[in-house]
């Protein structure tokens, strides 16, 4: 799949503020918006999704999730893996603020 | 510097002898004492000996790489050798244990759909705030309001 095909769908995601497409071997393949050239965030997201991918529910060999969401005050990072590529989308968090502790 | 003499005079053996000897390394007699070449002034001999010793020491300390005998390789020899090395590397590479797979498992074939679906409901966020409270107690208030959710969907 070409980079343009990979990113075309990401740009249409509602409330998206930016995105990253990352390859574990080649690094950042594409980036845009607030995540443009953000290699630091790319590295952090890669580490997070690698760690999360090690989780297993008891009795199941499969990874128990499809999407990883990192929820911050004003925005959310949503992360998934497809075809050996990691997709990260930063989306506006319009919901009511969580309880501050 | 030389000496003046009449061409009518027959040069003596001493006058014909060159001032700078061809073998100008000072030779020592077996008993260790310096032996001056015959009929050369002492001062000149000392100076020559000093210069010679400096030259000898310098020559000993210098490594002349240009004089090293380097084998020149023909292009075909070079290619053959490169091929041999590549083959050896390939053999060694195959005998090494396989690198641990660093590729991530694919979670979905529809990444755009998964990423564009609804975000985590606020109610779920609230429900998990108790986890955050526990985290704060454990780590002495160092947790922030950031939370990580893993959605099975």
gemmi code that builds the backbone of each chain (N, CA, C; Angstrom):
import gemmi

chains = {
    "A": [
        ("UNK", (0.859, -1.194, 0.000), (0.000, 0.000, 0.000), (0.894, 1.242, 0.000)),
        ("UNK", (0.581, 2.197, -0.851), (1.406, 3.398, -0.919), (1.154, 4.271, 0.302)),
        ("UNK", (2.098, 5.183, 0.529), (1.946, 6.092, 1.662), (0.684, 6.930, 1.506)),
        ("UNK", (0.419, 7.354, 0.285), (-0.773, 8.179, 0.060), (-2.036, 7.403, 0.416)),
        ("UNK", (-2.077, 6.142, 0.074), (-3.244, 5.323, 0.419), (-3.354, 5.164, 1.925)),
        ("UNK", (-2.199, 5.062, 2.584), (-2.221, 4.913, 4.043), (-2.757, 6.161, 4.709)),
        ("UNK", (-2.368, 7.305, 4.219), (-2.696, 8.542, 4.913), (-4.025, 9.149, 4.490)),
        ("UNK", (-4.529, 8.728, 3.326), (-5.762, 9.342, 2.833), (-6.893, 9.152, 3.832)),
        ("UNK", (-7.037, 7.964, 4.359), (-8.115, 7.694, 5.295), (-7.921, 8.408, 6.619)),
        ("UNK", (-6.656, 8.613, 7.022), (-6.381, 9.246, 8.312), (-6.807, 10.710, 8.308)),
        ("UNK", (-6.652, 11.339, 7.186), (-6.996, 12.762, 7.112), (-8.495, 12.979, 7.263)),
        ("UNK", (-9.283, 11.953, 6.983), (-10.748, 12.093, 7.046), (-11.308, 11.741, 8.418)),
        ("UNK", (-10.449, 11.364, 9.333), (-10.925, 11.007, 10.677), (-11.430, 12.267, 11.374)),
        ("UNK", (-12.624, 12.193, 11.937), (-13.183, 13.408, 12.547), (-12.363, 13.887, 13.739)),
        ("UNK", (-12.246, 15.176, 13.863), (-11.539, 15.819, 14.969), (-10.060, 15.483, 15.022)),
        ("UNK", (-9.517, 15.026, 13.929), (-8.100, 14.653, 13.996), (-7.234, 15.923, 13.946)),
        ("UNK", (-6.230, 15.931, 14.779), (-5.325, 17.068, 14.864), (-3.969, 16.769, 14.219)),
        ("UNK", (-3.750, 15.512, 13.942), (-2.485, 15.136, 13.324), (-2.363, 13.630, 13.359)),
        ("UNK", (-1.408, 13.106, 12.603), (-1.237, 11.660, 12.592), (0.207, 11.298, 12.276)),
        ("UNK", (0.508, 10.046, 12.602), (1.824, 9.456, 12.310), (1.591, 8.061, 11.742)),
        ("UNK", (2.356, 7.703, 10.774), (2.410, 6.311, 10.308), (3.852, 5.864, 10.492)),
        ("UNK", (4.032, 4.821, 11.290), (5.386, 4.436, 11.707), (5.638, 2.980, 11.321)),
        ("UNK", (6.827, 2.745, 10.806), (7.280, 1.383, 10.555), (8.338, 1.047, 11.599)),
        ("UNK", (8.280, -0.155, 12.119), (9.252, -0.532, 13.156), (10.665, -0.590, 12.597)),
        ("UNK", (10.784, -0.800, 11.301), (12.122, -0.886, 10.696), (12.567, 0.436, 10.081)),
        ("UNK", (11.622, 1.147, 9.483), (12.004, 2.331, 8.711), (11.697, 3.648, 9.407)),
        ("UNK", (11.104, 3.583, 10.600), (10.802, 4.828, 11.291), (9.515, 5.446, 10.776)),
        ("UNK", (9.445, 6.768, 10.876), (8.227, 7.486, 10.508), (8.081, 7.501, 8.991)),
        ("UNK", (6.985, 6.948, 8.522), (6.734, 6.915, 7.083), (5.960, 8.142, 6.637)),
        ("UNK", (5.067, 8.608, 7.502), (4.274, 9.787, 7.155), (3.868, 10.468, 8.443)),
        ("UNK", (3.688, 11.788, 8.353), (3.243, 12.540, 9.521), (2.555, 13.800, 9.033)),
        ("UNK", (1.680, 14.316, 9.855), (0.970, 15.532, 9.447), (0.382, 16.205, 10.671)),
        ("UNK", (-0.023, 17.443, 10.455), (-0.678, 18.225, 11.498), (0.222, 18.457, 12.691)),
        ("UNK", (-0.317, 18.294, 13.890), (0.442, 18.547, 15.105), (1.490, 17.471, 15.366)),
        ("UNK", (1.412, 16.403, 14.654), (2.404, 15.334, 14.810), (3.420, 15.322, 13.680)),
        ("UNK", (3.419, 16.359, 12.889), (4.346, 16.389, 11.757), (5.788, 16.422, 12.256)),
        ("UNK", (6.584, 15.482, 11.756), (7.999, 15.371, 12.131), (8.209, 15.132, 13.628)),
        ("UNK", (7.181, 14.675, 14.307), (7.299, 14.470, 15.751), (7.842, 13.070, 16.027)),
        ("UNK", (9.139, 12.949, 15.913), (9.756, 11.633, 16.098), (9.743, 11.219, 17.563)),
        ("UNK", (9.743, 12.186, 18.438), (9.718, 11.855, 19.865), (8.417, 11.142, 20.213)),
        ("UNK", (7.295, 11.735, 19.797), (6.003, 11.093, 20.059), (5.935, 9.739, 19.380)),
        ("UNK", (6.483, 9.664, 18.180), (6.482, 8.384, 17.467), (7.216, 7.326, 18.283)),
        ("UNK", (8.349, 7.689, 18.841), (9.117, 6.738, 19.640), (8.359, 6.304, 20.882)),
        ("UNK", (7.725, 7.258, 21.530), (6.975, 6.927, 22.744), (5.800, 6.009, 22.408)),
        ("UNK", (5.084, 6.341, 21.350), (3.929, 5.516, 20.974), (4.359, 4.110, 20.588)),
        ("UNK", (5.472, 4.004, 19.912), (5.977, 2.678, 19.543), (6.251, 1.851, 20.785)),
        ("UNK", (6.885, 2.471, 21.754), (7.195, 1.745, 22.992), (5.929, 1.331, 23.704)),
        ("UNK", (4.956, 2.237, 23.733), (3.719, 1.922, 24.433), (2.994, 0.761, 23.762)),
        ("UNK", (2.905, 0.812, 22.446), (2.149, -0.234, 21.768), (2.909, -1.558, 21.816)),
        ("UNK", (4.225, -1.497, 21.823), (4.987, -2.746, 21.972), (4.710, -3.380, 23.325)),
        ("UNK", (4.719, -2.526, 24.350), (4.454, -3.044, 25.700), (3.053, -3.605, 25.794)),
        ("UNK", (2.086, -2.843, 25.285), (0.702, -3.292, 25.366), (0.481, -4.563, 24.558)),
        ("UNK", (1.214, -4.720, 23.471), (1.053, -5.914, 22.636), (1.490, -7.187, 23.340)),
        ("UNK", (2.200, -7.044, 24.434), (2.628, -8.231, 25.176), (1.538, -8.739, 26.110)),
        ("UNK", (0.520, -7.903, 26.329), (-0.553, -8.347, 27.219), (-1.306, -9.512, 26.575)),
        ("UNK", (-1.703, -10.440, 27.406), (-2.536, -11.534, 26.948), (-3.567, -11.822, 28.019)),
        ("UNK", (-4.781, -12.024, 27.581), (-5.775, -12.500, 28.511), (-5.530, -13.988, 28.728)),
        ("UNK", (-5.905, -14.449, 29.902), (-5.606, -15.845, 30.227), (-6.297, -16.767, 29.234)),
        ("UNK", (-5.565, -17.720, 28.743), (-6.122, -18.718, 27.849), (-6.204, -18.292, 26.402)),
        ("UNK", (-5.677, -17.103, 26.066), (-5.754, -16.656, 24.676), (-4.372, -16.246, 24.182)),
        ("UNK", (-3.990, -16.750, 23.034), (-2.677, -16.360, 22.508), (-2.700, -15.036, 21.743)),
        ("UNK", (-3.907, -14.522, 21.467), (-3.998, -13.315, 20.642), (-3.848, -12.057, 21.481)),
        ("UNK", (-3.446, -11.004, 20.805), (-3.380, -9.701, 21.472), (-4.812, -9.266, 21.763)),
        ("UNK", (-5.119, -8.873, 22.985), (-6.517, -8.666, 23.373), (-7.082, -7.292, 23.057)),
        ("UNK", (-6.520, -6.582, 22.130), (-7.084, -5.279, 21.835), (-6.845, -4.916, 20.383)),
        ("UNK", (-7.656, -3.957, 19.917), (-7.485, -3.463, 18.545), (-6.957, -2.041, 18.519)),
        ("UNK", (-7.273, -1.319, 19.563), (-6.859, 0.081, 19.561), (-6.379, 0.479, 20.943)),
        ("UNK", (-5.317, 1.263, 20.955), (-4.765, 1.787, 22.197), (-5.091, 3.276, 22.239)),
        ("UNK", (-5.723, 3.728, 23.324), (-6.056, 5.149, 23.445), (-5.286, 5.742, 24.616)),
        ("UNK", (-4.593, 6.831, 24.360), (-3.899, 7.557, 25.422), (-4.666, 8.852, 25.606)),
        ("UNK", (-5.415, 8.934, 26.715), (-6.336, 10.055, 26.924), (-5.679, 11.106, 27.795)),
        ("UNK", (-5.518, 12.278, 27.239), (-4.979, 13.410, 28.005), (-6.097, 14.438, 28.167)),
        ("UNK", (-5.804, 15.540, 28.765), (-6.862, 16.497, 29.092), (-7.597, 16.998, 27.859)),
        ("UNK", (-6.854, 17.431, 26.872), (-7.494, 18.093, 25.732), (-7.498, 17.260, 24.466)),
        ("UNK", (-6.758, 16.203, 24.458), (-6.709, 15.398, 23.243), (-6.426, 13.947, 23.586)),
        ("UNK", (-6.585, 13.120, 22.569), (-6.418, 11.671, 22.735), (-5.527, 11.166, 21.616)),
        ("UNK", (-4.597, 10.328, 21.967), (-3.843, 9.597, 20.953), (-4.492, 8.237, 20.784)),
        ("UNK", (-4.879, 7.929, 19.554), (-5.397, 6.593, 19.278), (-4.381, 5.872, 18.409)),
        ("UNK", (-4.096, 4.649, 18.768), (-3.022, 3.906, 18.131), (-3.518, 2.524, 17.751)),
        ("UNK", (-3.155, 2.083, 16.567), (-3.424, 0.719, 16.177), (-2.287, 0.230, 15.277)),
        ("UNK", (-2.282, -1.065, 15.039), (-1.238, -1.667, 14.214), (-1.899, -2.437, 13.085)),
        ("UNK", (-1.416, -2.199, 11.879), (-1.949, -2.916, 10.729), (-0.843, -3.104, 9.713)),
        ("UNK", (-0.661, -4.341, 9.274), (0.340, -4.593, 8.235), (1.727, -4.139, 8.616)),
        ("UNK", (2.148, -4.419, 9.859), (3.486, -4.069, 10.360), (3.725, -2.569, 10.393)),
        ("UNK", (2.640, -1.812, 10.397), (2.790, -0.362, 10.519), (1.935, 0.107, 11.691)),
        ("UNK", (2.452, 1.082, 12.397), (1.740, 1.637, 13.540), (1.109, 2.957, 13.104)),
        ("UNK", (-0.170, 3.062, 13.353), (-0.918, 4.276, 13.012), (-1.258, 5.007, 14.300)),
        ("UNK", (-0.912, 6.276, 14.348), (-1.197, 7.101, 15.522), (-1.979, 8.307, 15.042)),
        ("UNK", (-3.126, 8.543, 15.659), (-3.922, 9.720, 15.307), (-4.170, 10.517, 16.587)),
        ("UNK", (-3.921, 11.782, 16.504), (-4.203, 12.683, 17.634), (-5.561, 13.308, 17.366)),
        ("UNK", (-6.489, 13.115, 18.292), (-7.848, 13.603, 18.088), (-8.227, 14.548, 19.220)),
        ("UNK", (-9.092, 15.471, 18.851), (-9.597, 16.415, 19.840), (-10.418, 15.655, 20.875)),
        ("UNK", (-10.231, 16.023, 22.131), (-10.995, 15.372, 23.187), (-12.061, 16.336, 23.639)),
        ("UNK", (-13.259, 16.180, 23.059), (-14.323, 17.138, 23.329), (-15.227, 16.749, 24.483)),
        ("UNK", (-14.933, 15.651, 25.068), (-15.813, 15.185, 26.129), (-15.568, 15.987, 27.390)),
        ("UNK", (-16.478, 15.765, 28.348), (-16.345, 16.431, 29.635), (-15.030, 16.011, 30.269)),
        ("UNK", (-14.404, 16.938, 30.949), (-13.105, 16.635, 31.532), (-13.228, 15.562, 32.596)),
        ("UNK", (-12.260, 14.674, 32.666), (-12.298, 13.664, 33.715), (-12.036, 14.298, 35.069)),
        ("UNK", (-12.356, 13.527, 36.079), (-12.164, 14.028, 37.440), (-10.663, 14.174, 37.694)),
        ("UNK", (-10.271, 15.337, 38.163), (-8.857, 15.538, 38.480), (-8.568, 14.966, 39.852)),
        ("UNK", (-7.533, 14.168, 39.933), (-7.145, 13.615, 41.228), (-5.707, 14.037, 41.544)),
    ],
    "B": [
        ("UNK", (87.486, 23.475, 2.819), (87.011, 24.188, 1.638), (87.907, 23.861, 0.430)),
        ("UNK", (88.926, 23.296, 0.703), (89.833, 22.981, -0.423), (91.133, 23.739, -0.259)),
        ("UNK", (92.004, 23.453, -1.095), (93.279, 24.155, -0.968), (93.787, 24.556, -2.341)),
        ("UNK", (94.497, 25.569, -2.343), (95.050, 26.035, -3.620), (96.410, 25.394, -3.851)),
        ("UNK", (96.604, 25.040, -5.028), (97.938, 24.508, -5.322), (98.236, 24.757, -6.790)),
        ("UNK", (99.398, 24.722, -7.038), (99.847, 24.981, -8.403), (99.675, 23.730, -9.241)),
        ("UNK", (99.184, 23.923, -10.440), (99.008, 22.759, -11.305), (100.335, 22.127, -11.682)),
        ("UNK", (101.370, 22.898, -11.434), (102.670, 22.345, -11.779), (103.117, 21.352, -10.721)),
        ("UNK", (102.538, 21.547, -9.544), (102.935, 20.632, -8.485), (102.163, 19.327, -8.611)),
        ("UNK", (102.847, 18.346, -8.344), (102.175, 17.051, -8.383), (101.400, 16.885, -7.078)),
        ("UNK", (100.112, 16.598, -7.142), (99.357, 16.467, -5.902), (99.829, 15.270, -5.096)),
        ("UNK", (99.897, 15.534, -3.847), (100.328, 14.445, -2.984), (99.149, 13.533, -2.675)),
        ("UNK", (99.518, 12.458, -2.144), (98.469, 11.474, -1.806), (97.492, 12.044, -0.789)),
        ("UNK", (98.004, 12.807, 0.092), (97.147, 13.377, 1.130), (96.180, 14.390, 0.530)),
        ("UNK", (96.617, 15.153, -0.434), (95.772, 16.183, -1.017), (94.671, 15.589, -1.885)),
        ("UNK", (94.925, 14.427, -2.402), (93.952, 13.799, -3.290), (92.844, 13.092, -2.517)),
        ("UNK", (93.139, 12.853, -1.284), (92.148, 12.102, -0.496), (90.929, 12.982, -0.233)),
        ("UNK", (89.690, 12.450, -0.526), (88.470, 13.261, -0.336), (88.272, 13.603, 1.131)),
        ("UNK", (87.695, 14.774, 1.350), (87.449, 15.201, 2.721), (86.300, 14.405, 3.371)),
        ("UNK", (85.256, 14.125, 2.569), (84.134, 13.354, 3.109), (84.279, 11.924, 2.632)),
        ("UNK", (84.440, 11.062, 3.632), (84.628, 9.656, 3.301), (83.302, 9.049, 2.808)),
        ("UNK", (83.321, 8.142, 1.838), (82.088, 7.477, 1.365), (81.356, 6.743, 2.470)),
        ("UNK", (82.134, 6.015, 3.311), (81.527, 5.329, 4.444), (81.772, 6.196, 5.643)),
        ("UNK", (80.761, 7.060, 5.938), (81.013, 8.050, 6.971), (80.457, 7.663, 8.324)),
        ("UNK", (80.091, 6.389, 8.525), (79.703, 5.916, 9.854), (80.984, 5.706, 10.639)),
        ("UNK", (80.970, 6.304, 11.808), (82.201, 6.213, 12.602), (82.411, 4.796, 13.040)),
        ("UNK", (83.515, 4.296, 12.772), (83.819, 2.925, 13.185), (84.596, 2.969, 14.476)),
        ("UNK", (84.256, 2.004, 15.287), (84.919, 1.972, 16.578), (85.843, 0.781, 16.619)),
        ("UNK", (86.906, 0.968, 17.282), (87.838, -0.150, 17.447), (87.261, -1.105, 18.469)),
        ("UNK", (87.705, -2.335, 18.474), (87.133, -3.330, 19.392), (87.191, -2.911, 20.846)),
        ("UNK", (88.135, -2.090, 21.182), (88.217, -1.715, 22.590), (87.317, -0.538, 22.930)),
        ("UNK", (86.483, -0.071, 21.999), (85.466, 0.940, 22.267), (85.911, 2.360, 22.009)),
        ("UNK", (87.111, 2.558, 21.761), (87.548, 3.938, 21.517), (87.296, 4.311, 20.069)),
        ("UNK", (86.992, 5.560, 19.879), (86.737, 6.007, 18.515), (88.039, 6.033, 17.724)),
        ("UNK", (87.869, 5.710, 16.479), (89.064, 5.686, 15.635), (88.856, 6.689, 14.521)),
        ("UNK", (89.574, 7.712, 14.516), (89.413, 8.737, 13.485), (90.046, 8.265, 12.199)),
        ("UNK", (89.302, 8.585, 11.131), (89.956, 8.294, 9.850), (91.279, 9.057, 9.788)),
        ("UNK", (92.200, 8.503, 9.145), (93.526, 9.120, 9.159), (93.518, 10.442, 8.407)),
        ("UNK", (94.213, 11.355, 8.861), (94.474, 12.620, 8.192), (93.243, 13.501, 8.045)),
        ("UNK", (92.179, 13.360, 8.866), (91.024, 14.260, 8.835), (91.025, 15.016, 10.125)),
        ("UNK", (90.789, 16.300, 10.037), (90.858, 17.092, 11.266), (89.871, 16.557, 12.313)),
        ("UNK", (90.211, 16.646, 13.553), (89.413, 16.088, 14.645), (88.057, 16.763, 14.756)),
        ("UNK", (88.036, 18.078, 14.599), (86.781, 18.813, 14.736), (85.786, 18.398, 13.654)),
        ("UNK", (86.301, 18.261, 12.467), (85.431, 17.871, 11.352), (84.901, 16.459, 11.573)),
        ("UNK", (85.780, 15.628, 12.090), (85.372, 14.244, 12.349), (84.279, 14.186, 13.389)),
        ("UNK", (84.427, 14.988, 14.418), (83.397, 14.997, 15.463), (82.067, 15.473, 14.918)),
        ("UNK", (82.145, 16.516, 14.102), (80.914, 17.060, 13.538), (80.246, 16.045, 12.625)),
        ("UNK", (81.051, 15.426, 11.830), (80.528, 14.394, 10.929), (79.925, 13.241, 11.700)),
        ("UNK", (80.606, 12.877, 12.776), (80.113, 11.754, 13.579), (78.781, 12.108, 14.215)),
        ("UNK", (78.689, 13.359, 14.677), (77.437, 13.785, 15.309), (76.293, 13.782, 14.297)),
        ("UNK", (76.560, 14.340, 13.136), (75.528, 14.367, 12.100), (75.117, 12.960, 11.690)),
        ("UNK", (76.092, 12.119, 11.612), (75.803, 10.736, 11.212), (74.956, 10.032, 12.246)),
        ("UNK", (75.274, 10.260, 13.486), (74.490, 9.582, 14.531), (73.065, 10.095, 14.545)),
        ("UNK", (72.896, 11.394, 14.302), (71.534, 11.943, 14.237), (70.780, 11.328, 13.074)),
        ("UNK", (71.443, 11.226, 11.950), (70.821, 10.659, 10.760), (70.426, 9.201, 10.998)),
        ("UNK", (71.312, 8.499, 11.662), (71.037, 7.074, 11.916), (69.847, 6.905, 12.840)),
        ("UNK", (69.800, 7.692, 13.888), (68.678, 7.600, 14.834), (67.366, 7.958, 14.165)),
        ("UNK", (67.390, 8.987, 13.349), (66.169, 9.391, 12.656), (65.698, 8.300, 11.716)),
        ("UNK", (66.630, 7.733, 11.014), (66.281, 6.667, 10.069), (65.691, 5.471, 10.816)),
        ("UNK", (66.193, 5.215, 12.002), (65.681, 4.085, 12.775), (64.284, 4.360, 13.295)),
        ("UNK", (63.978, 5.611, 13.574), (62.688, 5.950, 14.160), (61.595, 6.181, 13.127)),
        ("UNK", (61.976, 6.343, 11.897), (60.980, 6.610, 10.860), (60.515, 5.293, 10.263)),
        ("UNK", (59.188, 5.196, 10.093), (58.641, 4.028, 9.400), (58.165, 4.510, 8.038)),
        ("UNK", (58.800, 4.073, 7.042), (58.474, 4.511, 5.683), (57.459, 3.538, 5.091)),
        ("UNK", (56.177, 3.910, 5.127), (55.146, 3.004, 4.621), (55.146, 2.938, 3.105)),
        ("UNK", (55.646, 3.963, 2.473), (55.645, 3.935, 1.013), (56.598, 2.890, 0.491)),
        ("UNK", (57.571, 2.569, 1.314), (58.540, 1.571, 0.868), (58.056, 0.155, 1.127)),
        ("UNK", (56.921, 0.022, 1.846), (56.432, -1.320, 2.173), (55.974, -2.009, 0.907)),
        ("UNK", (56.214, -3.250, 0.867), (55.868, -4.016, -0.315), (54.388, -4.389, -0.255)),
        ("UNK", (53.550, -3.617, -0.946), (52.111, -3.896, -0.917), (51.712, -4.660, -2.165)),
        ("UNK", (51.033, -5.739, -1.959), (50.639, -6.507, -3.149), (49.554, -5.783, -3.931)),
        ("UNK", (49.765, -5.602, -5.161), (48.756, -4.964, -6.013), (47.804, -6.039, -6.510)),
        ("UNK", (46.503, -5.777, -6.347), (45.526, -6.777, -6.728), (44.920, -6.433, -8.072)),
        ("UNK", (44.784, -7.440, -8.862), (44.096, -7.263, -10.125), (42.603, -7.113, -9.847)),
        ("UNK", (41.885, -6.455, -10.726), (40.441, -6.284, -10.489), (39.716, -7.605, -10.311)),
        ("UNK", (40.084, -8.608, -11.091), (39.373, -9.877, -10.957), (39.715, -10.538, -9.630)),
        ("UNK", (40.929, -10.343, -9.151), (41.303, -10.892, -7.840), (40.501, -10.194, -6.740)),
        ("UNK", (40.351, -8.894, -6.923), (39.588, -8.117, -5.950), (38.151, -8.611, -5.899)),
        ("UNK", (37.554, -8.830, -7.064), (36.164, -9.302, -7.118), (36.045, -10.696, -6.534)),
        ("UNK", (37.025, -11.539, -6.834), (36.995, -12.899, -6.280), (37.034, -12.860, -4.758)),
        ("UNK", (37.916, -12.025, -4.259), (38.038, -11.955, -2.803), (36.771, -11.406, -2.171)),
        ("UNK", (36.190, -10.388, -2.810), (34.944, -9.830, -2.293), (33.846, -10.891, -2.279)),
        ("UNK", (33.822, -11.693, -3.327), (32.823, -12.763, -3.396), (33.051, -13.794, -2.290)),
        ("UNK", (34.304, -14.120, -2.053), (34.625, -15.083, -0.986), (34.157, -14.562, 0.361)),
        ("UNK", (34.431, -13.284, 0.623), (34.035, -12.712, 1.894), (32.516, -12.696, 2.033)),
        ("UNK", (31.815, -12.365, 0.949), (30.348, -12.340, 1.012), (29.805, -13.718, 1.296)),
        ("UNK", (30.387, -14.717, 0.672), (29.936, -16.098, 0.890), (30.145, -16.500, 2.342)),
        ("UNK", (31.330, -16.149, 2.859), (31.626, -16.511, 4.251), (30.656, -15.810, 5.189)),
        ("UNK", (30.382, -14.553, 4.913), (29.445, -13.817, 5.752), (28.070, -14.445, 5.710)),
        ("UNK", (27.659, -14.865, 4.507), (26.335, -15.462, 4.379), (26.261, -16.768, 5.166)),
        ("UNK", (27.329, -17.539, 5.113), (27.354, -18.807, 5.860), (27.290, -18.537, 7.352)),
        ("UNK", (28.094, -17.569, 7.792), (28.109, -17.237, 9.220), (26.777, -16.680, 9.661)),
        ("UNK", (26.197, -15.845, 8.792), (24.922, -15.235, 9.136), (23.829, -16.264, 9.311)),
        ("UNK", (23.826, -17.283, 8.470), (22.786, -18.309, 8.550), (22.985, -19.193, 9.766)),
        ("UNK", (24.219, -19.307, 10.244), (24.461, -20.181, 11.388), (24.144, -19.486, 12.704)),
        ("UNK", (23.987, -18.168, 12.660), (23.672, -17.442, 13.888), (22.218, -17.686, 14.256)),
        ("UNK", (21.870, -17.625, 15.540), (20.465, -17.804, 15.906), (19.625, -16.675, 15.323)),
        ("UNK", (18.418, -16.972, 14.910), (17.601, -15.939, 14.273), (17.286, -14.812, 15.254)),
        ("UNK", (17.275, -13.618, 14.727), (17.004, -12.447, 15.556), (15.573, -12.531, 16.050)),
        ("UNK", (15.370, -12.112, 17.282), (14.015, -12.153, 17.824), (13.112, -11.248, 17.014)),
        ("UNK", (11.933, -11.728, 16.758), (11.008, -10.970, 15.923), (10.618, -9.698, 16.631)),
        ("UNK", (10.904, -8.571, 15.976), (10.552, -7.302, 16.574), (9.294, -6.739, 15.940)),
        ("UNK", (8.727, -7.470, 14.979), (7.553, -6.940, 14.315), (6.364, -7.086, 15.249)),
        ("UNK", (5.537, -6.065, 15.201), (4.344, -6.054, 16.029), (3.266, -6.893, 15.374)),
        ("UNK", (2.441, -7.536, 16.177), (1.327, -8.281, 15.591), (0.299, -7.307, 15.030)),
        ("UNK", (-0.272, -7.672, 13.915), (-1.270, -6.813, 13.308), (-2.561, -6.913, 14.113)),
        ("UNK", (-3.120, -5.776, 14.464), (-4.324, -5.753, 15.294), (-5.587, -5.670, 14.454)),
        ("UNK", (-5.471, -5.107, 13.262), (-6.653, -4.917, 12.434), (-6.235, -4.786, 10.979)),
        ("UNK", (-7.176, -5.087, 10.118), (-6.935, -4.856, 8.692), (-7.601, -3.575, 8.231)),
        ("UNK", (-8.298, -2.938, 9.134), (-9.008, -1.692, 8.818), (-8.565, -0.583, 9.778)),
        ("UNK", (-7.343, -0.119, 9.653), (-6.842, 0.854, 10.635), (-7.636, 2.155, 10.650)),
        ("UNK", (-8.087, 2.593, 9.466), (-8.811, 3.868, 9.409), (-10.143, 3.759, 10.143)),
        ("UNK", (-10.782, 2.636, 9.972), (-12.069, 2.442, 10.636), (-11.897, 2.387, 12.151)),
        ("UNK", (-10.892, 1.654, 12.588), (-10.649, 1.508, 14.029), (-10.293, 2.847, 14.656)),
        ("UNK", (-9.467, 3.610, 13.972), (-9.010, 4.872, 14.548), (-10.083, 5.957, 14.495)),
        ("UNK", (-11.009, 5.835, 13.563), (-12.033, 6.883, 13.435), (-13.279, 6.577, 14.262)),
        ("UNK", (-13.341, 5.394, 14.847), (-14.543, 5.063, 15.642), (-14.554, 5.898, 16.921)),
        ("UNK", (-15.689, 5.841, 17.614), (-15.884, 6.707, 18.777), (-14.792, 6.528, 19.813)),
        ("UNK", (-14.503, 7.636, 20.457), (-13.494, 7.609, 21.511), (-14.058, 6.930, 22.765)),
        ("UNK", (-13.192, 6.718, 23.720), (-13.602, 6.068, 24.966), (-14.670, 6.925, 25.651)),
        ("UNK", (-15.800, 6.321, 26.009), (-16.862, 7.099, 26.652), (-16.404, 7.696, 27.979)),
        ("UNK", (-16.981, 8.837, 28.290), (-16.590, 9.524, 29.518), (-16.916, 8.680, 30.747)),
        ("UNK", (-17.977, 7.921, 30.652), (-18.361, 7.075, 31.779), (-17.263, 6.050, 32.077)),
        ("UNK", (-16.666, 5.540, 31.057), (-15.561, 4.601, 31.257), (-14.374, 5.303, 31.896)),
        ("UNK", (-14.171, 6.515, 31.484), (-13.063, 7.295, 32.048), (-13.299, 7.505, 33.533)),
        ("UNK", (-14.539, 7.836, 33.869), (-14.864, 8.050, 35.279), (-14.699, 6.769, 36.079)),
        ("UNK", (-15.125, 5.689, 35.487), (-15.073, 4.415, 36.178), (-13.640, 4.054, 36.529)),
        ("UNK", (-12.746, 4.444, 35.699), (-11.353, 4.083, 35.926), (-10.599, 5.099, 36.786)),
        ("UNK", (-11.274, 6.130, 37.222), (-10.591, 7.136, 38.051), (-10.185, 6.529, 39.382)),
        ("UNK", (-10.921, 5.531, 39.824), (-10.560, 4.874, 41.086), (-9.210, 4.195, 40.943)),
        ("UNK", (-8.946, 3.697, 39.760), (-7.630, 3.079, 39.518), (-6.556, 4.142, 39.669)),
        ("UNK", (-6.898, 5.331, 39.178), (-5.927, 6.428, 39.250), (-5.690, 6.846, 40.689)),
        ("UNK", (-6.748, 6.801, 41.489), (-6.597, 7.153, 42.894), (-5.647, 6.184, 43.586)),
        ("UNK", (-5.811, 4.930, 43.278), (-4.932, 3.915, 43.850), (-3.489, 4.165, 43.397)),
        ("UNK", (-3.378, 4.523, 42.157), (-2.046, 4.805, 41.611), (-1.417, 5.973, 42.351)),
        ("UNK", (-2.232, 6.973, 42.617), (-1.715, 8.142, 43.310), (-1.251, 7.796, 44.713)),
        ("UNK", (-2.017, 6.957, 45.367), (-1.623, 6.575, 46.730), (-0.323, 5.783, 46.703)),
        ("UNK", (-0.214, 4.931, 45.691), (0.963, 4.078, 45.624), (2.214, 4.887, 45.310)),
        ("UNK", (2.054, 5.832, 44.375), (3.222, 6.587, 43.921), (3.234, 7.989, 44.497)),
        ("UNK", (2.555, 8.164, 45.593), (2.611, 9.403, 46.366), (2.233, 10.622, 45.549)),
        ("UNK", (1.098, 10.525, 44.872), (0.545, 11.686, 44.200), (1.254, 12.081, 42.915)),
        ("UNK", (2.003, 11.187, 42.372), (2.744, 11.570, 41.166), (2.011, 11.210, 39.886)),
        ("UNK", (0.831, 10.646, 40.004), (0.067, 10.336, 38.803), (-0.670, 11.579, 38.337)),
        ("UNK", (-0.857, 11.697, 37.043), (-1.574, 12.845, 36.499), (-2.938, 12.378, 36.021)),
        ("UNK", (-3.649, 13.290, 35.410), (-4.970, 12.916, 34.940), (-4.920, 12.116, 33.647)),
        ("UNK", (-3.754, 11.919, 33.102), (-3.654, 11.136, 31.888), (-3.944, 9.670, 32.206)),
        ("UNK", (-4.677, 9.059, 31.340), (-5.031, 7.656, 31.549), (-4.839, 6.892, 30.249)),
        ("UNK", (-4.572, 5.660, 30.377), (-4.397, 4.830, 29.198), (-5.472, 3.763, 29.206)),
        ("UNK", (-6.175, 3.670, 28.116), (-7.212, 2.662, 27.989), (-6.864, 1.735, 26.841)),
        ("UNK", (-7.133, 0.477, 27.055), (-6.955, -0.494, 25.985), (-8.333, -0.999, 25.648)),
        ("UNK", (-8.765, -0.725, 24.408), (-10.117, -1.093, 24.010), (-10.070, -2.342, 23.177)),
        ("UNK", (-10.890, -3.300, 23.588), (-10.921, -4.543, 22.842), (-11.702, -4.354, 21.558)),
        ("UNK", (-12.849, -3.669, 21.673), (-13.738, -3.409, 20.531), (-13.995, -4.664, 19.727)),
    ],
}
model = gemmi.Model(1)
for chain_id, residues in chains.items():
    chain = gemmi.Chain(chain_id)
    for i, (resn, *xyz) in enumerate(residues, 1):
        res = gemmi.Residue()
        res.name, res.seqid = resn, gemmi.SeqId(i, " ")
        for name, pos in zip(("N", "CA", "C"), xyz):
            atom = gemmi.Atom()
            atom.name, atom.element = name, gemmi.Element(name[0])
            atom.pos, atom.b_iso = gemmi.Position(*pos), 0.0
            res.add_atom(atom)
        chain.add_residue(res)
    model.add_chain(chain)
structure = gemmi.Structure()
structure.add_model(model)
structure.setup_entities()
